[in-house]
């Protein structure tokens, strides 16, 4: 019976240590996450300063250039995704709205409606053998002289 009590105490101590170890590991992960966020914020601030014209050591130039390329790619991909979904971004609150919306459904701000691009339609034509009028390819009669095609 003493053996079982000792085993139970040992299991209790080990599980307590395991729980405590897990808590500490979670705290470490939380602090590391905060550190990554701080590094990201610092980098973002430096990049904003770079965009505003501040100069830095040449060693940062490659990173700034890479960041600019990635940001442009993200912007282009977001636009492509919006086009596929048939939406665009509100000029005021940046909510997603339908491409043809005249007002934002989120903030009510008036929107400039983008011009609808006319699709270029290629119509095959032929000429009337009698009067040389231009006709649609499938025309059975000339609308100018009435000649049967």
C-alpha positions in Angstrom: 0.0 0.0 0.0 2.9 2.4 0.8 4.3 1.6 -2.6 1.1 2.8 -4.3 1.1 6.0 -2.2 4.7 6.7 -3.2 3.9 6.1 -6.9 0.9 8.4 -6.7 3.0 11.1 -5.1 5.7 10.7 -7.8 3.1 10.9 -10.5 1.6 14.0 -8.9 5.0 15.7 -8.6 5.9 14.8 -12.2 2.5 15.9 -13.6 2.8 19.2 -11.6 6.3 19.7 -13.1 5.0 18.9 -16.6 2.2 21.5 -16.2 4.6 24.1 -14.8 7.0 23.3 -17.7 4.2 23.7 -20.2 3.2 27.1 -18.7 6.8 28.3 -18.9 7.1 27.1 -22.5 3.9 29.0 -23.3 5.3 32.1 -21.6 8.5 31.8 -23.6 6.5 31.5 -26.9 4.5 34.5 -25.9 7.5 36.6 -25.2 9.2 35.4 -28.5 6.1 36.4 -30.3 6.2 39.9 -28.8 9.9 40.1 -29.8 9.1 39.2 -33.4 6.3 41.8 -33.4 8.7 44.5 -32.1 11.3 43.6 -34.7 8.6 43.7 -37.4 7.5 47.1 -36.1 11.0 48.4 -36.1 11.6 47.2 -39.6 8.3 48.7 -40.8 9.3 52.1 -39.2 12.7 52.0 -40.9 11.1 51.2 -44.2 8.6 54.0 -43.9 11.5 56.4 -43.1 13.3 55.0 -46.2 10.2 55.6 -48.3 10.2 59.2 -47.0 13.7 59.7 -48.2 15.8 58.9 -45.1 19.1 57.2 -46.0 20.5 54.2 -44.3 23.6 52.0 -44.7 23.9 50.3 -48.0 23.5 47.0 -46.3 19.8 47.7 -45.9 19.2 48.7 -49.6 18.7 45.1 -50.8 16.2 44.5 -48.0 14.3 47.7 -48.8 14.2 46.8 -52.5 13.0 43.3 -51.7 10.3 44.7 -49.4 9.2 47.1 -52.1 8.9 44.2 -54.7 7.0 42.0 -52.3 4.6 44.9 -51.4 4.0 45.5 -55.1 3.3 41.8 -55.7 0.9 41.7 -52.8 -0.9 44.8 -54.1 -1.1 43.3 -57.6 -2.4 40.0 -56.2 -5.0 41.7 -54.1 -6.2 43.7 -57.1 -6.3 40.5 -59.1 -8.3 38.7 -56.4 -10.7 41.7 -56.2 -11.2 41.6 -59.9 -12.0 37.9 -59.8 -14.5 38.5 -57.0 -16.0 41.6 -58.7 -15.1 43.9 -55.8 -12.9 46.9 -55.2 -11.8 48.9 -52.1 -13.7 51.9 -50.8 -11.6 55.1 -51.2 -12.6 56.2 -47.8 -12.8 53.3 -45.3 -11.1 50.6 -47.5 -14.0 48.2 -47.1 -14.6 45.8 -50.1 -17.5 47.0 -52.2 -19.0 45.9 -55.6 -17.0 47.3 -58.5 -20.1 49.2 -59.9 -21.1 50.7 -56.5 -21.7 54.4 -56.5 -21.6 54.6 -52.7 -19.8 52.5 -50.0 -22.1 50.1 -48.2 -20.0 50.4 -45.1 -19.4 54.2 -44.7 -21.7 55.7 -47.3 -18.9 57.6 -49.0 -19.5 58.4 -52.7 -17.3 56.4 -55.0 -16.0 57.1 -58.5 -17.5 54.4 -60.7 -14.7 53.0 -62.9 -15.5 53.2 -66.6 -16.6 49.9 -68.1 -14.2 48.8 -70.7 -15.9 48.1 -73.9 -15.0 44.7 -75.3 -13.7 45.0 -78.8 -16.0 43.0 -81.0 -14.6 41.8 -84.3 -17.4 41.4 -86.8 -16.5 39.5 -90.0 -17.8 41.3 -93.0 -18.2 40.8 -96.8 -19.0 43.2 -99.6 -22.1 43.1 -101.8 -21.1 41.8 -105.3 -23.5 44.3 -106.9 -23.0 47.6 -105.0 -19.9 46.9 -102.9 -21.7 47.8 -99.6 -20.1 46.3 -96.5 -22.3 43.5 -95.1 -22.1 41.2 -92.1 -20.7 37.8 -93.0 -24.1 36.0 -92.4 -26.2 38.5 -94.4 -28.5 36.9 -97.0 -29.5 40.1 -98.7 -27.8 43.4 -99.2 -29.6 46.2 -97.2 -28.5 48.8 -99.8 -29.5 47.2 -103.1 -31.5 44.1 -102.1 -29.2 41.7 -104.0 -29.4 38.1 -102.8 -26.1 36.9 -101.4 
